[in-house]
């Protein structure tokens, strides 16, 4: 009989805030948040556990957070510092095992099946080493697969009460997956968002136990592919491997307006700025994409995405902009106030356009971008700016 896998999910507790507390210890135990300006359209990126006790949450508009907690201190933060701290933590993981899947800047899966110690002992060792070497707190979920390990971490953190980091370690023993999951709400399943959870509740599925007791065929009939996934997830079944490298799937850029706007010229200029940023990032990576998509959020927070597949991959700014504007004007009604715009490119491939297939004007554009990129690489990206795009 094959021994069960030993999978750890490690999540740095309130990562941005924990880094800020290292820089300024006076913040420890106080309600503060890393987030945008309350005078604009800023949102909370991360908040301390003291702030969470007062109702503040990540992704909450900053103005709303200040209403709930008038004494909330705002810290703008430094993403370069967060990146450096993340690198130090990830290096600890990689020192332990090569089977590390870096999910985000503050989250990773580790497969420690080859290590002789118990997974609980390994988890405690990792948590202590991260604390000793970086002074950062983390919570860990331990299970036989990624799905249950992730849910275990979330459950451990959710049960925490207090103004300090939870530093939770939650172990789900082999064979105990379904028992552990049973009392949890369906929204605890990885990938089940608020809308899906509400829909499941309307169908009578309140806890994961309700899903586990359902006929898998009935779940597939009611929910399609999602139902098939939920039938396995509710039983704690997940055979997905640890992915040790990340394949870039898309490149995107978005921006939130200081004030909602319905000004057509401002919206089009913003699309031009976004297309320029995305195209530059694609060129830096030497890739192009076949799918162009836009994201539009209106003043009432309703959010829409539109996308189209091109005949061939591109990283030309002019094509991205023309496509984005075409998608936008196909459904935007003049006068509608917009809060956020985004442009993205997916289905990425290495290499530029084949020169032999390009229009002369497109070839000129590529040559121009090559020259501009070279100047920016040598003298700084702010040296050359377009006059008609957003600064």
C-alpha positions as CSV (number, residue, x, y, z in Angstrom):
1,X,0.0,0.0,0.0
2,X,1.4,3.4,-1.0
3,X,2.1,5.8,1.9
4,X,-0.1,8.9,1.9
5,X,1.4,12.1,0.7
6,X,2.5,14.7,3.2
7,X,1.5,18.1,1.9
8,X,1.9,21.4,3.7
9,X,0.2,24.7,2.8
10,X,2.1,27.7,4.4
11,X,0.5,31.1,4.5
12,X,2.3,34.1,6.0
13,X,0.0,35.8,8.5
14,X,-1.1,39.3,7.3
15,X,2.1,39.4,5.4
16,X,2.3,43.1,4.3
17,X,1.4,44.2,7.9
18,X,3.8,41.8,9.4
19,X,6.6,43.3,7.3
20,X,5.5,46.8,8.3
21,X,5.6,45.8,12.0
22,X,9.3,44.7,11.5
23,X,10.1,48.2,10.3
24,X,8.0,49.9,13.0
25,X,7.4,47.9,16.1
26,X,5.0,50.5,17.5
27,X,2.4,49.2,15.0
28,X,2.3,45.8,16.8
29,X,-1.1,45.2,18.3
30,X,-2.6,48.4,16.8
31,X,-5.3,48.8,14.2
32,X,-3.5,49.7,11.0
33,X,-3.6,48.7,7.3
34,X,-1.6,48.8,4.1
35,X,-3.8,50.5,1.6
36,X,-4.6,53.3,-0.7
37,X,-5.5,56.9,0.1
38,X,-8.9,57.6,1.6
39,X,-9.2,60.7,-0.6
40,X,-9.1,58.6,-3.7
41,X,-10.4,55.2,-4.8
42,X,-8.0,53.2,-2.6
43,X,-8.7,49.8,-1.1
44,X,-7.1,47.9,1.8
45,X,-4.4,45.5,0.7
46,X,-3.8,44.0,4.1
47,X,-4.9,44.8,7.6
48,X,-3.6,44.0,11.1
49,X,-5.4,41.6,13.3
50,X,-6.3,44.4,15.6
51,X,-8.0,46.1,12.7
52,X,-9.8,42.9,11.8
53,X,-11.3,42.8,15.2
54,X,-13.0,46.1,14.3
55,X,-14.4,44.8,11.0
56,X,-11.7,45.9,8.6
57,X,-11.0,43.4,5.8
58,X,-8.7,43.2,2.8
59,X,-10.1,44.5,-0.5
60,X,-12.4,46.8,1.5
61,X,-12.6,50.4,0.2
62,X,-10.4,52.6,2.4
63,X,-13.2,55.0,3.1
64,X,-15.3,52.2,4.4
65,X,-12.5,50.9,6.6
66,X,-12.0,54.4,8.1
67,X,-15.7,54.6,8.8
68,X,-15.6,51.3,10.7
69,X,-12.3,52.2,12.4
70,X,-11.8,56.0,12.6
71,X,-8.5,55.5,14.3
72,X,-7.1,53.2,11.6
73,X,-3.6,54.1,10.6
74,X,-2.8,53.8,6.9
75,X,0.7,52.7,5.7
76,X,1.4,52.8,2.0
77,X,4.1,50.1,2.1
78,X,6.8,49.0,-0.3
79,X,6.3,46.1,-2.7
80,X,10.1,45.8,-3.2
81,X,10.5,45.2,0.5
82,X,7.6,42.7,0.5
83,X,9.2,40.9,-2.5
84,X,12.6,40.7,-0.7
85,X,11.0,39.2,2.5
86,X,9.0,36.7,0.4
87,X,12.2,35.6,-1.3
88,X,13.8,34.9,2.1
89,X,10.9,32.8,3.2
90,X,10.7,30.9,-0.1
91,X,14.4,30.1,0.2
92,X,13.7,28.4,3.5
93,X,11.1,26.2,1.8
94,X,13.4,25.3,-1.1
95,X,16.2,24.5,1.4
96,X,13.9,21.9,2.9
97,X,12.5,20.3,-0.3
98,X,12.7,21.0,-4.1
99,X,8.9,20.3,-4.3
100,X,7.7,23.8,-3.6
101,X,4.8,25.5,-5.4
102,X,4.9,29.2,-4.8
103,X,1.2,30.2,-5.1
104,X,1.7,33.9,-4.4
105,X,4.1,36.3,-2.6
106,X,2.9,35.0,0.8
107,X,1.7,31.4,0.2
108,X,3.2,28.1,-0.9
109,X,2.6,24.4,-1.0
110,X,5.3,21.9,0.0
111,X,5.5,18.2,-0.6
112,X,7.5,16.7,2.2
113,X,6.5,13.1,1.6
114,X,10.2,12.0,1.3
115,X,11.1,13.4,4.7
116,X,11.1,10.8,7.6
117,X,9.6,13.1,10.2
118,X,5.9,13.4,10.9
119,X,4.2,16.2,8.9
120,X,3.2,17.9,12.1
121,X,6.8,18.0,13.3
122,X,7.9,19.3,10.0
123,X,5.3,22.0,10.1
124,X,6.4,23.2,13.6
125,X,10.0,23.2,12.5
126,X,9.2,25.3,9.4
127,X,7.1,27.7,11.4
128,X,9.9,28.1,13.9
129,X,12.6,28.5,11.3
130,X,10.6,31.2,9.4
131,X,10.2,33.1,12.7
132,X,13.8,32.7,13.7
133,X,15.3,33.7,10.3
134,X,12.8,36.4,9.2
135,X,10.8,37.3,12.3
136,X,7.6,36.7,10.2
137,X,4.6,34.7,11.5
138,X,3.0,32.0,9.4
139,X,0.1,29.5,9.6
140,X,0.3,26.0,8.2
141,X,-2.2,23.4,7.1
142,X,-1.1,19.7,6.9
143,X,-3.0,17.0,4.9
144,X,-2.6,14.3,2.3
145,X,-3.4,16.7,-0.6
146,X,-3.3,20.4,-1.5
147,X,-7.1,21.0,-1.3
148,X,-7.4,19.8,2.3
149,X,-4.2,21.4,3.3
150,X,-5.3,24.8,2.0
151,X,-8.7,24.5,3.8
152,X,-6.9,23.4,7.0
153,X,-4.8,26.6,6.9
154,X,-7.9,28.8,6.3
155,X,-9.8,27.0,9.1
156,X,-7.0,27.4,11.5
157,X,-6.7,31.1,10.8
158,X,-10.4,31.6,10.9
159,X,-10.7,30.2,14.4
160,X,-8.2,32.7,15.7
161,X,-9.4,35.5,17.9
162,X,-7.2,38.3,19.1
163,X,-5.0,41.2,17.9
164,X,-1.9,39.1,17.2
165,X,-1.0,36.8,14.3
166,X,-2.7,33.3,14.6
167,X,0.5,31.2,13.9
168,X,-1.9,28.3,13.5
169,X,-0.9,24.7,12.6
170,X,-3.9,22.5,11.6
171,X,-3.2,18.9,11.0
172,X,-5.7,16.6,9.1
173,X,-4.6,13.0,9.5
174,X,-4.8,10.5,6.7
175,X,-8.3,9.2,6.4
176,X,-9.7,12.1,8.4
177,X,-10.3,14.4,5.5
178,X,-14.1,13.9,5.2
179,X,-14.6,14.2,8.9
180,X,-12.6,17.4,9.1
181,X,-14.5,18.9,6.1
182,X,-18.0,17.9,7.0
183,X,-19.0,20.7,9.4
184,X,-17.4,23.5,7.3
185,X,-19.6,25.7,5.1
186,X,-19.5,25.0,1.4
187,X,-17.7,28.4,0.9
188,X,-14.7,26.9,2.6
189,X,-13.9,24.8,-0.4
190,X,-11.1,26.2,-2.5
191,X,-12.5,27.9,-5.5
192,X,-16.0,28.4,-4.2
193,X,-16.7,32.1,-4.2
194,X,-19.6,34.0,-2.6
195,X,-21.9,33.7,-5.6
196,X,-21.4,30.0,-5.9
197,X,-21.8,29.5,-2.2
198,X,-25.1,31.4,-2.3
199,X,-26.3,29.3,-5.2
200,X,-25.3,26.1,-3.4
201,X,-27.2,27.2,-0.3
202,X,-30.3,27.9,-2.3
203,X,-30.1,24.2,-3.5
204,X,-29.9,23.0,0.1
205,X,-26.2,22.5,0.3
206,X,-25.1,24.5,3.4
207,X,-22.2,22.4,4.8
208,X,-19.6,20.3,3.0
209,X,-21.3,17.3,4.6
210,X,-24.4,18.1,2.5
211,X,-22.3,18.0,-0.7
212,X,-20.5,14.8,0.4
213,X,-23.9,13.1,0.9
214,X,-25.2,14.1,-2.5
215,X,-25.3,11.8,-5.5
216,X,-22.3,12.9,-7.7
217,X,-24.4,12.4,-10.8
218,X,-27.0,14.8,-9.4
219,X,-24.3,17.4,-8.6
220,X,-23.0,17.2,-12.2
221,X,-26.6,17.6,-13.5
222,X,-27.2,20.6,-11.4
223,X,-23.7,22.3,-11.7
224,X,-21.9,20.8,-14.7
225,X,-18.1,20.6,-14.3
226,X,-18.3,22.5,-11.0
227,X,-20.5,19.8,-9.6
228,X,-18.0,17.1,-10.6
229,X,-15.3,19.0,-8.8
230,X,-17.4,19.5,-5.7
231,X,-18.3,15.9,-5.5
232,X,-14.6,15.0,-5.1
233,X,-13.7,18.1,-3.0
234,X,-16.4,17.4,-0.5
235,X,-14.9,14.0,0.1
236,X,-11.4,15.5,0.5
237,X,-10.2,13.9,-2.7
238,X,-7.5,15.8,-4.7
239,X,-4.7,14.2,-6.7
240,X,-3.2,17.5,-8.1
241,X,0.6,17.5,-8.0
242,X,2.9,20.2,-6.7
243,X,3.9,22.5,-9.6
244,X,7.5,23.5,-9.1
245,X,7.6,26.1,-11.8
246,X,5.1,28.8,-12.9
247,X,4.1,29.2,-16.5
248,X,3.1,32.7,-17.2
249,X,-0.5,32.6,-18.3
250,X,-1.4,36.2,-18.9
251,X,-0.1,39.8,-18.6
252,X,-2.5,42.5,-17.5
253,X,-2.7,46.0,-16.1
254,X,-5.6,47.8,-14.5
255,X,-6.2,51.2,-12.8
256,X,-8.9,52.7,-10.5
257,X,-9.9,56.2,-11.2
258,X,-9.5,58.9,-8.5
259,X,-13.2,59.7,-9.3
260,X,-15.7,57.8,-11.4
261,X,-15.7,59.1,-15.0
262,X,-17.8,58.9,-18.1
263,X,-15.5,61.2,-20.1
264,X,-14.9,59.3,-23.4
265,X,-11.5,61.0,-24.0
266,X,-10.3,60.2,-20.5
267,X,-11.4,56.6,-20.8
268,X,-9.7,56.1,-24.2
269,X,-6.5,57.8,-23.0
270,X,-6.5,55.4,-20.0
271,X,-6.9,52.4,-22.4
272,X,-3.9,53.8,-24.3
273,X,-1.8,54.0,-21.1
274,X,-2.9,50.5,-20.1
275,X,-2.1,49.1,-23.6
276,X,1.3,50.7,-23.5
277,X,2.1,49.2,-20.1
278,X,1.0,45.7,-21.1
279,X,2.8,45.8,-24.5
280,X,6.0,46.9,-22.7
281,X,5.9,44.0,-20.3
282,X,5.2,41.6,-23.1
283,X,8.3,42.9,-25.0
284,X,10.4,42.7,-21.9
285,X,9.5,39.0,-21.6
286,X,9.9,38.4,-25.4
287,X,6.3,37.1,-25.7
288,X,3.1,37.8,-27.4
289,X,-0.5,36.7,-26.8
290,X,-3.5,35.7,-28.9
291,X,-6.3,36.7,-26.6
292,X,-6.9,40.4,-25.7
293,X,-9.3,41.1,-22.8
294,X,-10.6,44.1,-21.0
295,X,-12.1,44.6,-17.6
296,X,-14.6,47.4,-16.8
297,X,-16.0,48.2,-13.3
298,X,-18.8,50.7,-13.1
299,X,-19.6,53.1,-10.3
300,X,-22.0,50.6,-8.7
301,X,-19.1,48.1,-8.6
302,X,-20.7,45.8,-11.2
303,X,-17.7,44.4,-13.2
304,X,-17.6,43.1,-16.7
305,X,-14.9,41.4,-18.8
306,X,-14.8,41.0,-22.6
307,X,-12.2,39.2,-24.7
308,X,-11.5,38.3,-28.3
309,X,-9.0,35.9,-30.0
310,X,-6.7,37.4,-32.6
311,X,-5.6,35.7,-35.8
312,X,-2.0,35.6,-34.4
313,X,-0.1,36.4,-31.2
314,X,0.8,40.1,-30.8
315,X,2.7,42.4,-28.4
316,X,2.1,45.5,-30.5
317,X,0.7,48.4,-28.6
318,X,-1.4,49.6,-31.5
319,X,-3.2,46.3,-31.9
320,X,-3.8,45.9,-28.2
321,X,-5.3,49.4,-28.0
322,X,-7.4,49.1,-31.1
323,X,-8.8,45.8,-29.9
324,X,-9.4,47.0,-26.4
325,X,-11.3,50.1,-27.6
326,X,-13.4,47.9,-30.0
327,X,-14.4,45.6,-27.1
328,X,-15.1,48.6,-24.9
329,X,-17.3,50.6,-27.3
330,X,-19.2,47.5,-28.2
331,X,-21.0,47.5,-24.9
332,X,-20.2,50.7,-23.0
333,X,-23.0,53.3,-23.2
334,X,-22.0,56.9,-23.3
335,X,-22.7,58.5,-19.9
336,X,-22.0,55.4,-17.9
337,X,-19.6,56.2,-15.1
338,X,-16.6,54.0,-14.9
339,X,-14.6,53.2,-11.7
340,X,-11.9,50.9,-13.1
341,X,-10.4,49.8,-16.4
342,X,-8.1,46.9,-17.2
343,X,-6.3,45.4,-20.2
344,X,-4.9,41.9,-20.4
345,X,-3.3,39.5,-22.9
346,X,-3.5,35.7,-22.6
347,X,-2.6,32.6,-24.5
348,X,1.0,33.7,-24.5
349,X,3.7,32.4,-26.8
350,X,7.4,33.1,-27.0
351,X,8.8,35.3,-29.7
352,X,7.7,38.4,-31.6
353,X,5.7,38.6,-34.8
354,X,7.3,37.0,-37.8
355,X,8.6,40.0,-39.7
356,X,7.7,38.6,-43.1
357,X,4.1,38.6,-42.2
358,X,3.9,42.2,-40.9
359,X,2.5,45.3,-42.5
360,X,5.2,47.9,-43.2
361,X,3.7,50.2,-40.5
362,X,3.7,47.4,-37.9
363,X,7.4,46.6,-38.7
364,X,8.2,50.3,-38.2
365,X,6.3,50.2,-34.8
366,X,8.4,47.2,-33.7
367,X,11.6,49.0,-34.6
368,X,10.5,52.1,-32.8
369,X,9.7,50.1,-29.6
370,X,13.0,48.4,-29.8
371,X,14.8,51.7,-29.8
372,X,12.6,53.2,-27.0
373,X,13.0,50.1,-24.9
374,X,16.8,50.3,-25.3
375,X,16.9,54.0,-24.2
376,X,14.6,53.3,-21.2
377,X,16.7,50.3,-20.2
378,X,19.9,52.4,-20.2
379,X,18.6,55.7,-18.8
380,X,15.3,54.8,-17.0
381,X,11.8,54.2,-18.1
382,X,10.6,57.7,-17.2
383,X,13.0,59.4,-19.7
384,X,10.6,58.9,-22.6
385,X,6.9,59.4,-22.1
386,X,4.1,59.7,-24.6
387,X,2.3,63.0,-24.6
388,X,-1.3,61.6,-25.1
389,X,-1.3,58.7,-22.6
390,X,-1.9,58.7,-18.9
391,X,1.2,59.6,-16.9
